Amino acid sequence: HRREMGTKNKTTGQPKDEGRTQKEQTEFGCRNNKDLFGAVVLLISALIIGYCYTPPAELIPYDESPSNPERFTILSKTLGDDKAMVVEDREKHQRFLVGHGCFVGGIHLDQDKSTLFTTFALQSVAIFANPKAETMLQIGLGAGSASRELLKWAQKPIKIDAVDTNTNIARYAKIFFDFKENGGKVHIMDGKAFLHSPNTKKYDIIIHDVFAGGVYAGHLYTQEVFQRISEIMNPDSILAVNFLGALGTKSPLAPMVNALDKTLKSVFSDVRVFKDSGEKDAEIENLVYFASKKKIVFQIPEKLKKMHKTEGDTYWVQEHFLENEVVLNDDHASIIKDGHTHHLRRHQTQVEEGVWDKVHTWLPRATWAEFWREPTASTR
């Protein structure tokens, strides 16, 4: 669930769910359509596109795809387990990165390539709590939006290491979304495996954003994982964790929101939580949890306060995020532990069902069909 910038609105460290067949993936893409006709249109769109593909490892450029309306252009697409796609909206001058069954990033092409989604703007304010940071780890790269927004306010050059399981998402982040490591490195591997690798160094800022699409990453939200993350943080380091849920006490999504809060508080001295917008009583929220070994104090740059902003854009979110802090009640919540993440899996399923009706409307049905479509046996 990525709230679009200016309209009130990862990529993951876990391998793709091998249990889901291609048929189930296609059904997932249209399961919330209200009528059978919509589902049939989606299926037919996937079947009538008739050109052949090169092997999955190859980048596939598109000039004008007959499967898409003139407004939308697929700039590139990859197949196989590392499925990814870059789509451009010519009318709105926007570019999207699609992977793991959902949007994992997007930029405005006419606004200094600022992020389309408020959650990345909110994650980027981690730099306001540690403005002298020199090293950063991004678990779940996506389009690299959070780090790009963060670097605009860094007082020193920041070397960025990133972890993602999808080779093509990482490649597209560099080619189409200007992601730069600045002397760091992108690691294509599971996030938990990276955290336990023997050569892991310490970082001043860590962005943890692995809640995406149909890929389950519950193993990266446990107390044991956050304990390991704390071990690679310096005394002044800040951790930002993105999560989707709801704040209403009666919502079935509230228990895991509170459980994550309690889990982080069992490891870190200070935890603060923010919504990515001021919308009230939203059925599903993008929440960002900030955690540190010391008291978290955000220092908003004076330069930011003087800049021109439009409500909902990146700079507006970065200046006004303190207004959207929330206090969670985790008195009756459970700490998330290794081997006990089944409740988180159920939570993710509910989130997927709740957001697909919104997300699928941002691109034409034919474009989604193109994303899910694999080559036939005769073209492999």
GUVEXVO-563484 format. One record per residue (C-alpha): x, y, z. Coordinates in Angstrom, 2 decimals, decimal comma. Layout:
BEGIN
@east=X | north=Y | up=Z
...
This chain:
BEGIN
@east=0,00 | north=0,00 | up=0,00
@east=1,86 | north=3,06 | up=-1,23
@east=0,01 | north=6,36 | up=-0,77
@east=0,52 | north=8,50 | up=-3,89
@east=2,20 | north=11,86 | up=-3,31
@east=-0,04 | north=14,88 | up=-3,70
@east=-3,26 | north=12,84 | up=-3,68
@east=-3,35 | north=11,92 | up=0,03
@east=-2,21 | north=8,83 | up=-1,05
@east=10,38 | north=-3,72 | up=-1,58
@east=10,75 | north=-5,04 | up=-2,06
@east=11,68 | north=-7,60 | up=0,38
@east=14,41 | north=-9,57 | up=1,96
@east=12,52 | north=-12,87 | up=1,49
@east=12,54 | north=-15,08 | up=-1,62
@east=9,40 | north=-15,28 | up=-3,71
@east=6,62 | north=-17,53 | up=-2,37
@east=7,30 | north=-20,70 | up=-4,29
@east=3,94 | north=-22,10 | up=-3,20
@east=1,98 | north=-19,73 | up=-5,42
@east=1,46 | north=-20,96 | up=-8,97
@east=1,32 | north=-18,66 | up=-11,96
@east=-2,44 | north=-19,28 | up=-12,16
@east=-2,79 | north=-18,18 | up=-8,54
@east=-0,66 | north=-15,10 | up=-9,21
@east=-2,97 | north=-14,09 | up=-12,04
@east=-6,01 | north=-14,72 | up=-9,85
@east=-4,39 | north=-12,59 | up=-7,12
@east=-4,10 | north=-9,72 | up=-9,61
@east=-7,84 | north=-9,60 | up=-10,20
@east=-9,42 | north=-11,23 | up=-7,16
@east=-10,93 | north=-8,03 | up=-5,84
@east=-12,60 | north=-7,03 | up=-9,09
@east=-16,27 | north=-6,88 | up=-8,26
@east=-17,62 | north=-8,53 | up=-11,36
@east=-16,77 | north=-11,54 | up=-13,47
@east=-16,50 | north=-9,39 | up=-16,57
@east=-13,47 | north=-7,55 | up=-15,21
@east=-11,71 | north=-10,83 | up=-14,52
@east=-12,46 | north=-12,13 | up=-18,02
@east=-11,11 | north=-8,94 | up=-19,60
@east=-7,89 | north=-9,31 | up=-17,63
@east=-7,46 | north=-12,94 | up=-18,71
@east=-8,17 | north=-12,22 | up=-22,37
@east=-5,72 | north=-9,29 | up=-22,31
@east=-3,03 | north=-11,65 | up=-21,12
@east=-3,75 | north=-14,18 | up=-23,89
@east=-4,02 | north=-11,98 | up=-26,96
@east=-0,61 | north=-10,29 | up=-26,71
@east=1,29 | north=-12,33 | up=-29,25
@east=4,99 | north=-11,50 | up=-29,50
@east=7,83 | north=-13,66 | up=-28,20
@east=10,19 | north=-12,99 | up=-25,31
@east=13,92 | north=-13,40 | up=-24,92
@east=15,19 | north=-15,48 | up=-21,95
@east=14,24 | north=-14,23 | up=-18,42
@east=17,69 | north=-12,83 | up=-17,69
@east=17,44 | north=-10,33 | up=-20,53
@east=16,05 | north=-6,82 | up=-20,26
@east=13,16 | north=-6,37 | up=-22,68
@east=12,79 | north=-2,80 | up=-23,99
@east=9,47 | north=-1,52 | up=-25,30
@east=8,90 | north=1,41 | up=-27,65
@east=5,15 | north=1,19 | up=-28,04
@east=3,43 | north=-1,94 | up=-26,75
@east=0,10 | north=-2,71 | up=-28,42
@east=-1,13 | north=-4,04 | up=-25,07
@east=-1,13 | north=-0,59 | up=-23,46
@east=-3,14 | north=2,60 | up=-23,98
@east=-1,15 | north=5,43 | up=-25,53
@east=-0,86 | north=7,15 | up=-22,15
@east=1,17 | north=4,31 | up=-20,61
@east=4,43 | north=2,89 | up=-21,92
@east=6,28 | north=-0,13 | up=-20,58
@east=9,92 | north=0,96 | up=-20,72
@east=11,31 | north=-2,43 | up=-19,78
@east=10,21 | north=-5,77 | up=-18,37
@east=11,86 | north=-8,94 | up=-17,10
@east=10,42 | north=-12,42 | up=-16,65
@east=10,95 | north=-15,40 | up=-14,41
@east=11,48 | north=-15,43 | up=-10,66
@east=12,99 | north=-11,92 | up=-10,74
@east=9,94 | north=-10,44 | up=-12,45
@east=9,99 | north=-6,63 | up=-12,67
@east=8,58 | north=-3,90 | up=-14,90
@east=9,08 | north=-0,17 | up=-15,44
@east=6,03 | north=1,79 | up=-16,62
@east=5,79 | north=5,46 | up=-17,58
@east=2,63 | north=7,55 | up=-17,40
@east=3,10 | north=10,17 | up=-20,10
@east=0,10 | north=12,23 | up=-19,09
@east=1,14 | north=12,68 | up=-15,45
@east=4,90 | north=12,52 | up=-16,15
@east=5,39 | north=9,71 | up=-13,67
@east=7,43 | north=6,51 | up=-13,68
@east=6,63 | north=3,37 | up=-11,69
@east=8,68 | north=0,35 | up=-10,68
@east=6,58 | north=-2,79 | up=-10,32
@east=7,87 | north=-5,92 | up=-8,62
@east=6,87 | north=-8,54 | up=-6,06
@east=3,27 | north=-8,10 | up=-7,23
@east=2,93 | north=-4,41 | up=-6,39
@east=4,50 | north=-0,97 | up=-6,73
@east=7,94 | north=-0,83 | up=-5,12
@east=8,74 | north=2,73 | up=-6,15
@east=7,91 | north=5,66 | up=-8,38
@east=9,07 | north=9,15 | up=-9,24
@east=7,78 | north=12,43 | up=-10,66
@east=9,69 | north=13,07 | up=-13,89
@east=9,11 | north=16,84 | up=-13,76
@east=9,79 | north=17,49 | up=-10,04
@east=13,48 | north=16,77 | up=-9,59
@east=12,55 | north=13,07 | up=-9,69
@east=11,00 | north=13,24 | up=-6,22
@east=9,22 | north=10,16 | up=-4,91
@east=5,59 | north=9,51 | up=-5,82
@east=4,83 | north=7,80 | up=-2,51
@east=4,64 | north=9,43 | up=0,89
@east=6,01 | north=6,43 | up=2,77
@east=9,45 | north=6,92 | up=1,19
@east=9,42 | north=10,62 | up=2,04
@east=8,59 | north=9,67 | up=5,63
@east=11,32 | north=7,03 | up=5,81
@east=13,83 | north=9,60 | up=4,59
@east=13,41 | north=11,82 | up=7,69
@east=15,69 | north=9,34 | up=9,47
@east=18,46 | north=11,71 | up=8,36
@east=16,93 | north=14,42 | up=10,58
@east=17,69 | north=12,24 | up=13,62
@east=21,28 | north=11,56 | up=12,56
@east=22,31 | north=14,34 | up=10,15
@east=26,02 | north=13,46 | up=10,29
@east=25,48 | north=9,90 | up=9,09
@east=28,12 | north=8,45 | up=6,78
@east=26,87 | north=4,90 | up=6,21
@east=23,45 | north=3,48 | up=5,41
@east=21,87 | north=0,07 | up=4,92
@east=18,64 | north=-0,35 | up=2,94
@east=16,92 | north=-3,72 | up=3,49
@east=14,48 | north=-3,93 | up=0,59
@east=15,75 | north=-1,62 | up=-2,14
@east=12,77 | north=-1,01 | up=-4,40
@east=13,52 | north=2,01 | up=-6,57
@east=15,87 | north=3,43 | up=-3,93
@east=13,41 | north=6,25 | up=-3,26
@east=14,00 | north=6,59 | up=0,49
@east=17,75 | north=6,88 | up=0,14
@east=17,48 | north=9,35 | up=-2,74
@east=15,25 | north=11,67 | up=-0,69
@east=17,43 | north=11,21 | up=2,37
@east=20,65 | north=12,13 | up=0,57
@east=19,26 | north=15,59 | up=-0,23
@east=19,66 | north=16,50 | up=3,46
@east=22,87 | north=14,66 | up=4,36
@east=25,68 | north=16,79 | up=5,77
@east=28,30 | north=14,26 | up=4,62
@east=28,58 | north=11,80 | up=1,72
@east=26,79 | north=8,56 | up=2,65
@east=27,87 | north=5,14 | up=1,44
@east=24,82 | north=2,97 | up=0,84
@east=24,65 | north=-0,81 | up=1,05
@east=21,36 | north=-2,32 | up=-0,13
@east=19,85 | north=-5,80 | up=0,09
@east=17,21 | north=-7,22 | up=-2,22
@east=16,35 | north=-10,67 | up=-3,53
@east=15,34 | north=-9,41 | up=-6,98
@east=18,25 | north=-8,78 | up=-9,33
@east=16,17 | north=-6,86 | up=-11,84
@east=14,58 | north=-4,53 | up=-9,32
@east=18,09 | north=-3,57 | up=-8,24
@east=19,15 | north=-3,10 | up=-11,86
@east=16,09 | north=-1,01 | up=-12,71
@east=16,64 | north=1,17 | up=-9,62
@east=19,98 | north=2,22 | up=-11,11
@east=18,93 | north=2,49 | up=-14,77
@east=15,54 | north=4,19 | up=-14,47
@east=15,43 | north=5,73 | up=-10,97
@east=18,94 | north=7,11 | up=-10,46
@east=19,77 | north=4,99 | up=-7,42
@east=23,45 | north=5,34 | up=-6,50
@east=25,41 | north=3,40 | up=-3,87
@east=28,01 | north=6,17 | up=-3,45
@east=30,77 | north=3,66 | up=-2,81
@east=28,53 | north=1,06 | up=-1,19
@east=27,23 | north=-2,19 | up=-2,70
@east=23,97 | north=-3,89 | up=-3,64
@east=23,71 | north=-7,44 | up=-2,28
@east=21,32 | north=-9,83 | up=-4,01
@east=20,39 | north=-12,15 | up=-1,17
@east=17,92 | north=-12,76 | up=1,62
@east=17,87 | north=-9,95 | up=4,18
@east=18,26 | north=-12,24 | up=7,18
@east=21,18 | north=-14,04 | up=5,57
@east=22,87 | north=-10,70 | up=4,96
@east=22,40 | north=-9,61 | up=8,56
@east=24,10 | north=-12,77 | up=9,78
@east=26,95 | north=-12,71 | up=7,26
@east=30,37 | north=-12,55 | up=8,96
@east=31,55 | north=-9,35 | up=7,24
@east=28,55 | north=-7,15 | up=8,15
@east=29,74 | north=-3,71 | up=9,21
@east=28,00 | north=-1,04 | up=11,28
@east=25,62 | north=1,57 | up=9,89
@east=24,45 | north=5,04 | up=10,93
@east=21,03 | north=4,70 | up=9,24
@east=19,09 | north=1,53 | up=8,42
@east=15,92 | north=1,54 | up=6,31
@east=13,85 | north=-1,65 | up=6,69
@east=11,10 | north=-1,82 | up=4,04
@east=10,24 | north=-5,39 | up=3,10
@east=6,45 | north=-5,42 | up=3,32
@east=5,45 | north=-5,70 | up=-0,33
@east=2,92 | north=-7,44 | up=-2,51
@east=2,56 | north=-11,18 | up=-2,44
@east=5,98 | north=-11,86 | up=-0,94
@east=5,94 | north=-12,92 | up=2,69
@east=8,76 | north=-11,48 | up=4,82
@east=7,62 | north=-12,26 | up=8,35
@east=11,04 | north=-13,65 | up=9,24
@east=12,42 | north=-10,09 | up=9,05
@east=10,08 | north=-8,64 | up=11,71
@east=11,11 | north=-10,77 | up=14,68
@east=12,75 | north=-9,80 | up=17,94
@east=15,81 | north=-11,85 | up=17,00
@east=16,24 | north=-9,98 | up=13,70
@east=15,89 | north=-6,58 | up=15,34
@east=18,38 | north=-7,64 | up=18,00
@east=20,84 | north=-8,46 | up=15,23
@east=20,11 | north=-5,11 | up=13,56
@east=20,86 | north=-3,33 | up=16,82
@east=24,27 | north=-5,02 | up=16,88
@east=25,23 | north=-3,41 | up=13,57
@east=24,07 | north=0,05 | up=14,65
@east=26,32 | north=2,69 | up=16,18
@east=25,26 | north=4,50 | up=19,39
@east=23,72 | north=7,38 | up=17,38
@east=22,21 | north=5,20 | up=14,65
@east=18,54 | north=5,30 | up=13,66
@east=16,37 | north=2,49 | up=12,26
@east=13,25 | north=3,14 | up=10,14
@east=10,80 | north=0,25 | up=9,68
@east=7,92 | north=0,50 | up=7,21
@east=4,73 | north=-1,42 | up=8,00
@east=1,13 | north=-1,53 | up=6,83
@east=-1,78 | north=-1,81 | up=9,22
@east=-4,57 | north=0,08 | up=10,92
@east=-4,87 | north=2,09 | up=14,13
@east=-8,52 | north=1,50 | up=15,04
@east=-8,86 | north=-0,82 | up=18,02
@east=-11,60 | north=-2,77 | up=16,26
@east=-9,59 | north=-3,31 | up=13,08
@east=-8,26 | north=-6,85 | up=12,48
@east=-5,02 | north=-5,16 | up=11,37
@east=-4,40 | north=-3,41 | up=14,70
@east=-2,95 | north=-6,36 | up=16,68
@east=0,16 | north=-6,73 | up=14,49
@east=0,69 | north=-2,96 | up=14,47
@east=0,87 | north=-3,09 | up=18,27
@east=2,92 | north=-6,30 | up=18,24
@east=5,60 | north=-4,71 | up=16,07
@east=5,72 | north=-1,73 | up=18,44
@east=6,21 | north=-4,02 | up=21,43
@east=8,82 | north=-6,08 | up=19,58
@east=10,90 | north=-3,02 | up=18,74
@east=10,59 | north=-1,67 | up=22,28
@east=11,94 | north=-4,98 | up=23,62
@east=15,19 | north=-4,25 | up=21,76
@east=15,59 | north=-0,46 | up=21,52
@east=15,56 | north=2,32 | up=24,11
@east=13,29 | north=4,62 | up=22,12
@east=10,63 | north=3,92 | up=19,47
@east=8,48 | north=6,54 | up=17,72
@east=5,73 | north=5,83 | up=15,18
@east=4,30 | north=8,05 | up=12,43
@east=1,58 | north=7,80 | up=9,80
@east=2,50 | north=8,85 | up=6,29
@east=-0,48 | north=11,24 | up=6,05
@east=-2,96 | north=13,14 | up=8,16
@east=-5,91 | north=11,10 | up=6,90
@east=-8,20 | north=10,06 | up=9,76
@east=-9,72 | north=6,64 | up=10,30
@east=-8,03 | north=5,11 | up=7,27
@east=-8,76 | north=1,42 | up=6,78
@east=-5,09 | north=0,80 | up=6,04
@east=-2,14 | north=3,03 | up=6,96
@east=1,49 | north=3,21 | up=5,95
@east=3,28 | north=3,45 | up=9,30
@east=6,97 | north=4,07 | up=9,85
@east=8,54 | north=3,05 | up=13,15
@east=11,78 | north=4,82 | up=14,13
@east=13,96 | north=3,03 | up=16,69
@east=17,27 | north=3,86 | up=18,34
@east=19,50 | north=3,02 | up=21,29
@east=19,12 | north=6,61 | up=22,48
@east=16,34 | north=9,19 | up=22,65
@east=15,18 | north=10,09 | up=19,13
@east=15,24 | north=13,81 | up=18,36
@east=14,42 | north=15,06 | up=14,85
@east=15,99 | north=18,32 | up=13,71
@east=14,15 | north=19,71 | up=10,69
@east=16,54 | north=21,79 | up=8,52
@east=15,83 | north=25,51 | up=8,37
@east=16,32 | north=25,38 | up=4,60
@east=13,42 | north=22,91 | up=4,32
@east=11,11 | north=25,23 | up=6,26
@east=11,72 | north=28,02 | up=3,72
@east=11,18 | north=25,92 | up=0,60
@east=8,04 | north=26,11 | up=-1,53
@east=5,77 | north=23,12 | up=-0,90
@east=2,43 | north=21,73 | up=-1,96
@east=0,44 | north=19,71 | up=0,54
@east=1,27 | north=16,06 | up=0,10
@east=4,53 | north=16,47 | up=-1,82
@east=7,90 | north=15,21 | up=-0,56
@east=9,07 | north=18,42 | up=1,10
@east=5,67 | north=18,96 | up=2,72
@east=5,76 | north=15,46 | up=4,25
@east=9,31 | north=15,96 | up=5,47
@east=8,41 | north=19,23 | up=7,21
@east=5,04 | north=18,21 | up=8,67
@east=5,58 | north=14,55 | up=9,61
@east=5,76 | north=15,36 | up=13,34
@east=2,06 | north=16,26 | up=13,21
@east=1,25 | north=12,63 | up=12,38
@east=2,94 | north=10,87 | up=15,30
@east=0,82 | north=8,16 | up=16,89
@east=0,93 | north=6,47 | up=20,29
@east=0,17 | north=2,75 | up=20,23
@east=-1,27 | north=0,61 | up=22,99
@east=0,78 | north=-2,57 | up=23,11
@east=-0,14 | north=-3,65 | up=26,67
@east=-1,82 | north=-6,81 | up=25,42
@east=0,37 | north=-7,35 | up=22,36
@east=2,78 | north=-10,23 | up=21,89
@east=6,42 | north=-9,97 | up=20,90
@east=7,09 | north=-11,37 | up=17,42
@east=9,66 | north=-14,17 | up=17,64
@east=11,39 | north=-16,52 | up=15,23
@east=9,19 | north=-19,46 | up=14,36
@east=6,02 | north=-17,69 | up=15,49
@east=5,10 | north=-15,41 | up=12,60
@east=1,89 | north=-17,08 | up=11,37
@east=-0,17 | north=-14,14 | up=12,66
@east=1,94 | north=-11,83 | up=10,51
@east=1,24 | north=-13,96 | up=7,44
@east=-2,50 | north=-13,63 | up=8,08
@east=-2,04 | north=-9,88 | up=8,58
@east=-0,30 | north=-9,53 | up=5,21
@east=-3,08 | north=-11,43 | up=3,45
@east=-5,65 | north=-9,03 | up=4,91
@east=-3,57 | north=-6,03 | up=3,83
@east=-3,30 | north=-7,35 | up=0,27
@east=-7,06 | north=-7,80 | up=0,08
@east=-7,62 | north=-4,31 | up=1,44
@east=-5,38 | north=-2,37 | up=-0,92
@east=-5,63 | north=-4,12 | up=-4,27
@east=-8,82 | north=-2,30 | up=-5,27
@east=-6,91 | north=0,97 | up=-5,01
@east=-3,56 | north=-0,10 | up=-6,41
@east=-4,81 | north=-1,85 | up=-9,54
@east=-6,51 | north=1,34 | up=-10,77
@east=-3,20 | north=3,19 | up=-11,08
@east=-2,31 | north=1,22 | up=-14,19
@east=-4,52 | north=-0,23 | up=-16,97
@east=-5,65 | north=-3,83 | up=-16,67
@east=-3,70 | north=-4,73 | up=-19,77
@east=-0,50 | north=-3,48 | up=-18,14
@east=-1,06 | north=-5,65 | up=-15,07
@east=-1,81 | north=-8,60 | up=-17,34
@east=1,48 | north=-7,92 | up=-19,12
@east=3,32 | north=-7,97 | up=-15,80
@east=1,96 | north=-11,37 | up=-14,80
@east=2,17 | north=-12,98 | up=-18,24
@east=4,93 | north=-15,52 | up=-18,84
@east=6,07 | north=-16,83 | up=-22,24
@east=4,38 | north=-19,97 | up=-23,54
@east=6,30 | north=-23,23 | up=-23,81
@east=6,91 | north=-22,62 | up=-27,53
@east=8,63 | north=-19,28 | up=-26,88
@east=10,88 | north=-20,33 | up=-24,01
